[in-house]
């Protein structure tokens, strides 16, 4: 297999990863379906790269500490999605500024979510943000930011 530069980055939000392993949550099946869709796409298209932001990793650590998921389960999931060390980006200064701008205008988005979506907004190769968060899906302010940055990507709970 030839290594190639990814032409599209797919970001996955905390909720999809948590629900994937949560035995009690009714969103588990939807999360598993989304992960399976991503996994199939990775097999078919080697130009796709999955990204898990540092903010998402921090939120997952809180999830682990609450005993809702075992870290070895998450490691298996990351391997399934071909997520390595370079696929866990920290926020750039540009993303931090973008997150602050979002928070200045829209208080209903929490700071972590503002930072996660800002990382996607400022990644020119980003094509998807997979989340079940209804504050992010269809958010007019985020759509305006996409337009202002001339960067379109999809925010949705399923991948196709």
C-alpha positions as CSV (number, residue, x, y, z in Angstrom):
1,X,0.0,0.0,0.0
2,X,1.3,3.4,-0.9
3,X,1.2,6.2,1.7
4,X,-0.5,9.3,0.5
5,X,-1.4,12.6,1.9
6,X,-5.0,12.7,3.2
7,X,-7.2,14.9,1.1
8,X,-10.0,14.9,3.7
9,X,-10.0,14.9,7.4
10,X,-13.0,13.5,9.3
11,X,-13.3,14.7,12.9
12,X,-15.2,12.7,15.4
13,X,-16.7,14.4,18.5
14,X,-16.7,12.9,22.0
15,X,-20.3,11.9,22.0
16,X,-19.9,9.4,19.1
17,X,-16.9,7.8,20.8
18,X,-18.6,7.6,24.2
19,X,-21.9,6.2,22.9
20,X,-20.0,3.6,20.9
21,X,-19.0,1.8,24.1
22,X,-21.8,2.9,26.4
23,X,-23.8,-0.2,27.2
24,X,-26.7,1.8,28.8
25,X,-27.3,4.5,26.2
26,X,-29.9,4.2,23.5
27,X,-27.6,6.1,21.1
28,X,-25.1,3.2,21.1
29,X,-26.5,1.6,17.9
30,X,-26.4,4.9,16.0
31,X,-22.8,5.5,17.1
32,X,-21.7,2.0,16.1
33,X,-23.3,2.5,12.7
34,X,-21.5,5.8,12.2
35,X,-18.1,4.2,13.2
36,X,-18.8,1.3,10.9
37,X,-19.5,3.7,8.0
38,X,-16.2,5.6,8.7
39,X,-14.3,2.3,8.9
40,X,-15.7,1.1,5.5
41,X,-14.8,4.5,4.0
42,X,-11.2,4.2,5.3
43,X,-10.9,0.8,3.7
44,X,-12.2,2.1,0.4
45,X,-10.5,5.5,0.3
46,X,-7.0,5.9,1.7
47,X,-7.2,9.7,1.3
48,X,-9.4,9.9,4.4
49,X,-7.9,10.5,7.8
50,X,-9.7,10.4,11.1
51,X,-8.9,13.2,13.5
52,X,-9.6,13.2,17.3
53,X,-8.9,16.6,18.8
54,X,-7.1,17.0,22.1
55,X,-10.3,18.4,23.6
56,X,-12.2,15.3,22.7
57,X,-9.4,13.2,24.3
58,X,-9.7,15.2,27.5
59,X,-13.5,14.7,27.5
60,X,-12.9,11.0,27.0
61,X,-10.6,10.9,29.9
62,X,-13.3,12.2,32.1
63,X,-15.6,9.5,30.7
64,X,-13.0,6.8,31.6
65,X,-12.6,8.3,35.2
66,X,-16.4,7.9,35.6
67,X,-16.0,4.2,34.9
68,X,-18.3,4.2,31.8
69,X,-15.7,2.9,29.4
70,X,-12.4,0.9,29.6
71,X,-9.3,2.5,28.0
72,X,-8.5,-0.8,26.2
73,X,-11.9,-0.6,24.5
74,X,-11.1,2.9,23.3
75,X,-7.6,1.8,22.1
76,X,-9.3,-0.9,20.0
77,X,-11.7,1.7,18.5
78,X,-8.8,4.0,17.7
79,X,-7.0,1.2,15.9
80,X,-10.1,0.4,13.9
81,X,-10.2,4.0,12.8
82,X,-6.5,4.1,12.1
83,X,-6.0,6.9,14.6
84,X,-2.4,7.4,15.5
85,X,-0.5,10.1,17.5
86,X,-0.4,12.5,14.6
87,X,-4.1,12.3,14.3
88,X,-4.8,13.9,17.6
89,X,-4.2,17.6,17.0
90,X,-4.1,20.3,19.6
91,X,-5.8,23.6,18.8
92,X,-3.9,26.1,16.8
93,X,-3.9,29.8,17.7
94,X,-6.2,30.4,14.7
95,X,-8.7,27.8,16.2
96,X,-8.5,29.4,19.6
97,X,-9.3,32.9,18.1
98,X,-12.2,31.3,16.1
99,X,-13.6,29.6,19.3
100,X,-13.5,32.9,21.2
101,X,-15.4,34.6,18.3
102,X,-18.0,31.9,18.5
103,X,-18.4,32.1,22.2
104,X,-18.6,35.9,22.1
105,X,-21.7,35.6,19.9
106,X,-23.3,32.4,21.0
107,X,-23.3,31.4,24.6
108,X,-25.4,28.2,24.2
109,X,-22.3,26.5,22.8
110,X,-20.0,25.4,25.5
111,X,-16.2,26.2,25.3
112,X,-15.1,22.7,24.5
113,X,-17.6,22.4,21.6
114,X,-16.6,25.8,20.4
115,X,-12.9,24.7,20.3
116,X,-13.7,21.4,18.7
117,X,-15.7,23.0,15.9
118,X,-13.1,25.7,15.5
119,X,-10.4,23.1,14.9
120,X,-12.6,21.7,12.1
121,X,-13.3,25.2,10.8
122,X,-9.6,26.0,10.6
123,X,-8.5,22.7,9.1
124,X,-8.6,23.2,5.3
125,X,-8.8,19.5,4.7
126,X,-11.7,18.9,7.1
127,X,-14.8,17.6,5.4
128,X,-16.8,16.2,8.3
129,X,-17.5,16.7,12.0
130,X,-19.4,13.7,13.3
131,X,-21.5,14.5,16.3
132,X,-24.9,14.1,17.7
133,X,-24.8,17.5,19.3
134,X,-27.9,19.4,18.1
135,X,-26.3,22.7,19.2
136,X,-23.7,22.2,16.4
137,X,-25.7,20.4,13.7
138,X,-27.4,23.1,11.6
139,X,-26.0,25.9,13.7
140,X,-26.4,29.2,11.7
141,X,-23.3,30.9,13.3
142,X,-21.1,27.9,12.4
143,X,-22.5,28.0,8.8
144,X,-21.7,31.7,8.6
145,X,-18.1,31.0,9.9
146,X,-17.8,28.3,7.2
147,X,-18.8,30.8,4.5
148,X,-16.5,33.6,5.9
149,X,-13.6,31.2,5.9
150,X,-14.6,29.8,2.5
151,X,-14.6,26.3,4.0
152,X,-17.6,24.0,3.7
153,X,-17.8,20.8,5.6
154,X,-20.6,18.6,6.9
155,X,-21.7,18.4,10.6
156,X,-23.8,15.4,11.0
157,X,-24.4,12.3,13.2
158,X,-23.9,9.8,10.4
159,X,-21.2,9.5,7.7
160,X,-21.7,8.6,4.0
